[in-house]
Every structure is written in structure tokens, then in C-alpha cells.
Amino acid sequence: WSPNGTHLASVCYDMSRIFIWNTETGLCEMIIEYDEPLRKVGWSSEGRHIVSCSDTSIQMWDALTFELEHRMLNKYCDYFSVE
């Protein structure tokens, strides 16, 4: 959930996509594509970033432009959490 509750982010592992849903309309407003399957996604507490996790890296996306800002290599993403 976004911090203000207006949006929800979900991932589709087999399609390597993040879906951004409007919680009021129930419609998908944005699809972010990545080059490998994604496992988890979450919003930063201030709402400025979306963080996702694949098998090999953690990605940080700008929550307004949906552009990839940073990619960090990590082979232990099962312990991923957004605080």
C-alpha cells in the first residue's frame, strides 16, 4: 500500500511486472516492466519510492515517474522488507 492508501503495488513473478492499482477505482494505472522475474514490492514510508526485489537484486523506483533509480545486487532477497 502507498502511505496515503490511494494506491497498491503488486508483482507478477512470471511476467516481470509491477502493477500500480488505484484503490478507489480498482483500475491498474501503471505497469512497470523489469528484465527478470520480481518477487516482492513495497512503498517507502514517505511515499517517494517503490522498492522491488528479484532473485539477484533490489530495485528502487521513483514513485512519481516510475523510472528505475537504483539497482543493488543481492542474492538473499527473501529477507526483503520496506520500513
C-alpha positions in Angstrom: 0.0 0.0 0.0 1.1 3.6 -0.7 1.4 5.6 2.6 -1.7 7.6 1.8 -3.7 4.5 0.9 -4.6 5.6 -2.6 -2.5 3.0 -4.5 -1.5 -0.6 -4.2 1.6 -2.2 -5.8 1.6 -5.8 -6.8 4.1 -8.0 -8.7 3.6 -10.7 -11.3 6.6 -13.1 -11.0 6.1 -14.8 -14.4 5.7 -11.5 -16.3 8.4 -9.4 -14.6 6.0 -6.6 -13.9 4.9 -4.3 -11.1 1.2 -3.2 -11.3 0.2 0.1 -9.7 -3.5 -0.1 -8.7 -5.8 2.8 -7.8 -7.6 1.7 -4.6 -10.6 3.9 -5.2 -11.4 2.8 -8.8 -9.8 -0.7 -8.7 -8.1 0.1 -12.0 -4.5 -0.5 -12.9 -2.9 2.9 -13.6 0.7 1.8 -14.4 2.7 -1.2 -15.3 6.4 -1.2 -14.7 8.4 -3.8 -16.6 11.7 -5.2 -15.5 14.2 -7.6 -17.1 13.9 -10.5 -14.6 11.1 -12.0 -12.5 10.1 -9.9 -9.5 9.2 -11.5 -6.1 8.2 -8.6 -3.8 7.3 -5.0 -3.8 6.7 -2.2 -1.3 6.4 1.5 -0.9 8.8 3.6 1.1 7.3 5.2 4.2 7.5 8.7 2.8 5.9 7.6 -0.5 8.7 8.8 -2.8 10.0 5.3 -3.8 8.8 1.9 -4.7 11.2 -0.9 -3.9 11.1 -4.3 -5.6 13.1 -7.5 -5.3 14.2 -10.1 -7.9 16.3 -13.2 -7.3 19.5 -11.3 -7.9 18.9 -7.6 -7.0 16.8 -5.0 -5.2 15.4 -2.2 -7.3 14.4 1.4 -6.2 11.9 3.2 -8.4 10.8 6.8 -8.4 7.1 6.6 -7.3 6.1 9.6 -9.4 7.9 8.9 -12.7 8.2 5.1 -12.2 11.7 5.2 -13.5 14.4 2.9 -12.1 16.7 5.0 -9.9 19.0 2.4 -8.4 19.7 -1.3 -8.6 21.6 -3.2 -5.8 22.9 -6.7 -6.2 21.7 -9.1 -3.6 21.3 -12.8 -3.7 19.3 -13.0 -0.5 16.2 -11.1 -1.4 13.9 -13.5 0.6 14.5 -11.3 3.6 13.4 -8.0 1.8 11.3 -5.6 3.8 10.3 -1.9 3.4 10.2 0.2 6.6 
